[in-house]
């Protein structure tokens, strides 16, 4: 870290918790472990987590990110990202003779199971989430005939169901807590018999990070959220900061993206990071601020987090015979390959 300086009255409020959640930690480690165990390349369908730096770092180690399962050559290993995939993707992998490692976050898997259960009971499922987000695509794919996407309160008016006495709502795990409840309230007004999932779908990490930002936004004139543009939970943190009273809030991937004019007239800067952001990127932001007189850092603690998830079962069981065979075939076919 560079020289820390503090100017009178200038301070940083640093959110806790921030950064990596258990699902992201597990997914990133899963890619690293797979590379260690089986060597490069390991193919990953979609970005393992929505963070530019993480993806670039893993690419350097030998991960290859693809959009479609069909892009992976037969006999290779494909990993599914933390956001989860629809059942059809597992079928594509089987057809393509691929060994799979599923790094779907267990809290996303929980929502998938809820979708299957309610679809089996012939409910109409109203899935609150952002159109086109990978998690929404995966969950919808579990029961496409039963699921209607509701992308915010303004979508409620056009929602139609078959039987108003058999309707349930589920949600993407990384939404804004307040906006989701606003959507749920609007849905309940339209469908008074709407039932809720057994437990809230928005994950603990999303809720905790938003809670810390709410506390911070009330005091900070400027909030800097470290996170990528395609990270739903990071974008929600920007919204939450503004709603909490912060004059301005910005999303940056790196400290180099901070515009110095944002600091004009600002005494208190809030700093947090999305659930797929490594701490090193936050440290760079703190260093940038310290060099400009914001060296006094106070922690804003909203919750304690101690949750961890075990690695995907395919890595714990060493991919058993299936991968061993594929690896043997791959190595045998690699004569003269520069990676040998």
N, C-alpha and C positions, 0 to 999 in steps of 0.2 A: 504494500500500500504506500501511496505517496505521503507527503507531509500534510498532516491534518492541521487545519487552521479554523479558529472559531471567531466570528465577528460578533460583537455584543448584540444580543437579541435574535441572532439568526440561529435556527435549529432545524434538525431533521427529526421527523417522527417516523420510526421504522416499525412496520406492521409485523406482528407475530400472532398466529402463524402466517407464513408466506411460502412461496416456492413449492418445491416437490411435495406431492401428495403420495400416499402409499402405492396407488395404482401406477403412477408414472415411474416411481422409483423401481418398482418391480419390472415394468416393461423395458426400461432402459438397461437394467442389469440383465434381463433375459436376452437381449440382443448381444451384449458383451459376452455373456456366458456361452451362447450358441457359437459365437465366433471363436472363442477359446477352444470349445469342445470339438467343433467340426471344421474349423478353418473357413476362410473366405472362399466364395461369397456366401452370405446368408441373405436371402431375398426377404424384403419386408413389404407387405401390401399396404400402401398408403404410409404417410409419416407415422412412425411408431408413437410419437406424441407430437402435439402441435407446437413445436419450437424449432426455429431455424438453426440455432447454434447446436442443439442436441443432434439434429438430423445431419448437419455437416460433419460433426465430430464422429458420428457412427459411420458415415460414408468413408471417412479417411481410414477407419479401421477395417473396412471391407464389407459393410452392409450395402445392399443395392435396393433402393426404394422403387417400387413399381406401382402403377395405378390399378392395373388389372392382373388377376391371377394368371391369365393366359400368357402374360409376358415372361413368366418364369419357365426356364427350360426344364423338361421332364427329368426326374431323378434328383432334383434339388430340394432344399428345405425352404419353405415359405413361412414367415411369421405374420400373424395377424396383430394389428395395432391395438393399443389400449382402448380404442373407441368401440371395438367389437365389430363383428360382421354378421350378415344374414346367413341363414342355413345354406342358401344356394352357393355361397362362396366356398363352404366346406366341400360341397359337391364338385365344384369346379376344380378344387385342389386334388380331389380323388381322381377325377377324370384325367388330370394332367400328370398323374403319377408323382405327386409331390408329398413329401413328409411335411407335416404342419406342426407349428408351435403356436399355441393360442395365448397371446399376451393381453387378452381382453381384461379390463379391470373387473374384479369380482363384483363391484357395485353396479357396473353396467350389466353384467351377467344376471344379477338379481332382477333388473328391469326386464330383461329378455324373458326370464322365467315367468314373471308376472304376466307379460303379454301372452305367452303360450297358454298359461292357466286360464286367463279370462277369455281368450279366444276359444279354448276347448269348451268353456261353459256358455259359448255363443253370446258373449257380451260385445257391444260396440265399444271400442277402445279409443278414447280421445287422447292422442299423444301430444303433449305440449313441448314444443321444441322448434329449432330453426331449420327451415327447409334446406336440404342439401348438406347438412352437417353429417359427417360419417356415422356418428352415434345414432342419429335419427334414422338414417338409411338402414343400419344394422337392426335396430329394434323393429322398425316397420316390416322388415323382411321376415320376421318371425311369424307374422300373421297378417299379411298384406290385405286380405279380404275383410279383416275386422278393424283395421286401424285407420283413423283419420288424423292427419296432422293439424294441430292448432298452433299457428305461429303468432302468439300474442293475443291480447284482449280484442283487438280489432278483427280477428278472424272468427270470433264466436258467432256473429250474426248469421254467417253462411253455413254453419255446421248442421248437418242433418243426421239423424239416427233412425234405425228401424223400429226400436222399441224403447221408449223413454224410461221404462222400468229396468232396463238392462244396459246401463251405461256406466263406464268407469273411466277415470283419468289416470294417465301415467305421465312421466316427464323425462326429458333429457336431464342428465345428472349435473350439468354445469351451467344452469340458468341463474338469472337473478331471482333470489328467493321472493322478493316483494312483487316483482312483475308476474311470477308464476302464480302467486296467491291471488293477484288481481284477475288473472285469466281464469283461475279456478272459480272465483266468486262470480264472474260473469257467466261461466258455464253452469254453475249451480242455479243461477237466476233463470236460465233458459231450461235447464233440466233439473228440477227440484229433487229427483230421485238419484242423481249422480252419486256414485260411490267413490271413495278415495282408495288409493293403494294401501296395503297393510302397514307400510311405513313410507314416510316421505322419500321420493326418489332422488331429490337433490342431495348430492353427497355431502358428507361431513366436512370435507376439505373446502368445497365451494362455499358452504355456509360460514365456516370459520373465517375464511379469507375476506368474505364480504362484511362480516361482523367487525373485523379489525379495521377495515377501510371506512366503515360507517363512523366508528369512534374517531378515526383520524381526520376524515373529511370535515368534521365539524370544527376542527381547529386549524387545519392546513389550508393556506390560500391556494397552494399548488400541490397536486398529487401526481407523482410519476409512477406508472405501473410498468414493470418490466415484463414483456410478453410479446408473443407474435400476433400478427394481424389475423391469422386464421384460428386463434385460440379463443374459443367461446368464453371460457371462464375469465380469461384476461380482459377481454372486451367488456364483460359485465362489471369488472372491478372499476373500470373507468366510469361507467354509468353510475354505479353506486356512489363513487366519490363525489360526482357532481350533484347527485340528489341529496347527499349528506351535507352539502353546503360549501364544498370546495369551489373556489372561483374558476379554476381550470384543472383539467386532468388529461394526461396524455399517455399513450401507449408507445413504448420504445423497445426495440429488440436489444439495443446496445447503448451504452452511455454516449457514444459518438453521435447518436441521433438527437440528443437533447439540444434544444435551441436556447442559447443563452438569454435571449429576450424574455423567455418564460419566467426568468428569475427577477425581472424588473419589479421593484416594490414588494417583493415577497420576503417575509421574515420566517415563515414556517413551511417547510416542504415535507409532504408525506411521501414515503417510498414503500412500495410493496411489489410482489411479483406473483404471476400466475402459477398454476399448479404444475406446469411442465418446465419451469425455469430453474436452471442450476444457480446456486448461490453466488458463484464467481461473477455472474453478470450483475447481480445486485451490488456486490462489493465495488465493481467498477463505477457504478452510479454514485455510490457513497463517496468514493475517492474524487470523482468529478465535482461533487457538491462541496466537499471539504476544501478543495483547491479554490473554491469561490466563496469561502467564508462560512460555509455551513458545516462546521466540524463538530458541533454539539449534537450528539445522537441520543434520542430517547426512544425506548421500546414501548410500543402500544400493544399490550397483550390481551387478546380477546379469548383465547382458549389454549389448552394444553393438548398436544397431539402425540399419541404414542402408538397409533395403529400401524401395523405392518401386515403385508400379505406374503404368503409363501410363493416361491417361484412357480411358473406354469408347470403342471404335472409332467409335461413331456420332457422338461429339462431335469426334473427330479428323478425321472425313471430312465434318464439317459437315452431318450427316444427309442428305447428297446431295440428289438431286431429290425424294425421297419427302417429306421434311419441308418443303422449300421450297414444294412444291405445297400441302401442308396449311396452312402458315403463310399463304400467299397466300389460300387459301380462307377461313381463319379471319379474316384482316384484312378481306377483302371483306365478310364477313358481320357486321362489327362496327360498321357506321355508327351513330353516336349512342352508341356504347359509351363509358362514362366513362373507360375505360383507354386510349383512343386517344391 
